[in-house]
Amino acid sequence: MMKAIKYLVLIIIGGVRVVHSQPGTVTDKSSVYSRVREQANAMGQAFLRGDYDTFAGYLYPVIINSMGGKEQIAATLRKTVSNLKANGASFSNITVDNPSKIIKAHSELQCTLQQHTTIKTRDSKIVTTSTLIAMSENGGKDWFFIDTSNKAEKDIRKALPNLNQAIVIPPQRKPVVYKL
């Protein structure tokens, strides 16, 4: 069951592109920081609601293509979450911390956020913490999110050649398990 939970967490935090943004343009720094956090939280809430079709629409396009398209991702999520529920596990909370310093890299804005995912099982609560890389191509109005869990930094940087060297990717943390 732990393997299924790890697999699902990787899908959840694999990457996101917010496709439904608020109207208007980002005009100040505090607004940019607020938007990146709001949009990362919106992604997590879509997942928690069980709205996997919407959630799949948020995924970074490279992730969508590598997993067979939005419909395949949504179907996989439905099946995996259903299996977890049948085994007494459920996702109860997804939150993100404030973003790191936002860095301009060519025409993009980039930063990282720590994401915390809480999974309840019959006898424990598991909290995973992962790092999301956030990228915006339009001045901070819309953000892409890419999870770094279980990936070597050299592989991440190879896959994202435009990632600024100043972006710090902390090592993966071990999940924290609380016995109930």
C-alpha positions in Angstrom: 0.0 0.0 0.0 2.9 2.4 0.7 4.1 1.9 -2.9 0.7 2.9 -4.2 0.6 5.9 -2.0 4.1 7.0 -3.2 3.0 6.5 -6.8 -0.1 8.6 -6.3 1.7 11.3 -4.5 4.1 11.5 -7.5 1.2 11.9 -9.8 -0.5 14.5 -7.6 2.6 16.7 -7.3 4.1 15.8 -10.6 3.5 19.1 -12.3 0.7 21.5 -12.8 -0.2 24.3 -15.2 -3.0 26.5 -14.0 -5.3 27.0 -17.0 -8.0 29.0 -15.3 -6.4 32.2 -14.1 -8.0 35.3 -12.6 -8.4 38.2 -15.0 -5.9 41.1 -15.0 -2.2 41.4 -15.0 0.3 41.1 -12.3 1.6 44.5 -11.4 3.4 44.2 -8.1 5.8 41.8 -6.4 3.5 40.9 -3.6 0.8 40.0 -6.1 3.2 37.7 -7.9 4.1 35.9 -4.7 0.4 35.6 -3.8 -0.6 34.2 -7.2 2.0 31.5 -7.3 0.9 30.2 -3.9 -2.8 30.6 -4.7 -2.4 28.6 -7.9 -0.4 25.8 -6.2 -3.1 25.6 -3.5 -5.9 25.5 -6.2 -4.2 22.5 -7.8 -4.1 20.7 -4.5 -7.8 21.5 -3.7 -8.9 20.2 -7.1 -7.3 16.9 -6.3 -8.8 16.7 -2.8 -12.3 17.4 -4.2 -11.8 14.4 -6.5 -12.1 16.5 -9.5 -9.4 14.6 -11.4 -10.5 15.8 -14.9 -9.9 19.4 -13.7 -6.7 18.4 -11.9 -5.4 16.7 -15.1 -5.9 19.9 -16.9 -3.5 21.6 -14.6 -0.6 19.3 -15.3 2.5 20.6 -17.0 2.2 19.7 -20.7 5.3 17.4 -20.7 3.8 15.4 -17.8 0.5 15.1 -19.6 2.2 13.8 -22.8 4.4 11.4 -20.9 1.5 9.9 -19.1 -0.8 9.4 -22.1 -2.9 12.5 -22.0 -5.4 14.2 -19.7 -8.0 11.5 -19.9 -5.6 8.7 -19.1 -4.2 10.7 -16.1 -7.7 11.3 -14.7 -8.7 7.6 -15.2 -5.5 6.5 -13.5 -6.1 8.9 -10.5 -9.7 7.7 -10.1 -8.6 4.0 -10.1 -5.7 4.6 -7.8 -7.6 6.7 -5.3 -10.4 4.2 -5.3 -8.0 1.4 -4.5 -6.4 3.4 -1.7 -9.9 4.1 -0.2 -10.8 0.4 -0.4 -7.6 -0.2 1.6 -8.5 2.4 4.2 -6.3 5.3 2.9 -7.4 8.8 1.9 -5.8 12.2 1.1 -6.9 14.6 3.7 -4.9 17.8 3.1 -2.5 19.4 0.7 -0.9 22.8 1.5 2.0 24.8 0.3 4.4 27.2 2.0 5.3 30.6 0.8 7.4 30.6 -2.3 11.2 31.2 -2.3 12.6 34.3 -3.9 11.3 34.6 -7.4 14.1 34.8 -10.0 13.9 36.1 -13.5 15.4 33.7 -16.1 15.2 35.0 -19.6 11.5 35.6 -20.1 10.4 33.4 -17.2 9.8 33.9 -13.5 10.9 30.9 -11.4 10.8 29.9 -7.7 10.2 26.9 -5.5 7.5 26.0 -2.9 7.4 23.3 -0.3 4.2 21.2 -0.6 2.8 19.1 2.2 0.5 16.2 1.5 -1.4 14.4 4.3 -2.6 10.9 3.8 -4.6 9.0 6.4 -4.6 5.3 6.7 -6.4 3.0 9.1 -3.7 3.3 11.7 -1.5 6.3 10.8 -1.3 9.7 9.2 1.5 10.2 6.7 2.8 13.7 5.8 5.0 14.0 2.7 6.9 17.2 1.9 8.1 17.8 -1.6 9.6 20.7 -3.5 7.7 22.2 -6.4 9.5 24.2 -9.0 7.2 27.0 -10.2 7.6 28.7 -13.6 5.6 31.5 -15.2 6.0 32.6 -18.8 3.7 35.6 -18.5 5.1 37.7 -15.7 3.5 35.7 -12.8 -0.1 35.6 -14.0 -0.1 31.8 -14.6 2.3 29.3 -13.2 3.6 25.8 -14.1 4.5 23.5 -11.2 6.9 20.6 -11.5 7.6 18.2 -8.6 11.1 17.3 -7.7 10.3 14.2 -5.6 12.5 11.2 -6.1 14.4 12.9 -8.9 18.1 13.7 -9.0 18.9 17.4 -9.4 21.0 16.7 -12.5 18.1 15.0 -14.1 15.8 17.9 -13.3 18.2 20.4 -14.7 18.7 18.3 -17.8 14.9 18.1 -18.3 14.6 21.9 -17.6 17.5 23.5 -19.3 16.0 27.0 -18.8 16.0 26.5 -15.0 18.1 29.2 -13.4 21.2 27.9 -11.5 20.1 30.1 -8.5 17.1 27.9 -8.0 17.8 25.7 -5.0 16.3 22.2 -5.0 16.5 20.8 -1.5 17.0 17.1 -1.0 13.9 14.9 -0.8 12.6 14.6 2.8 11.4 11.3 4.2 7.7 11.0 4.9 6.7 11.5 8.5 4.4 8.8 9.9 2.2 9.4 12.9 0.6 6.4 14.5 -3.1 6.9 15.3 
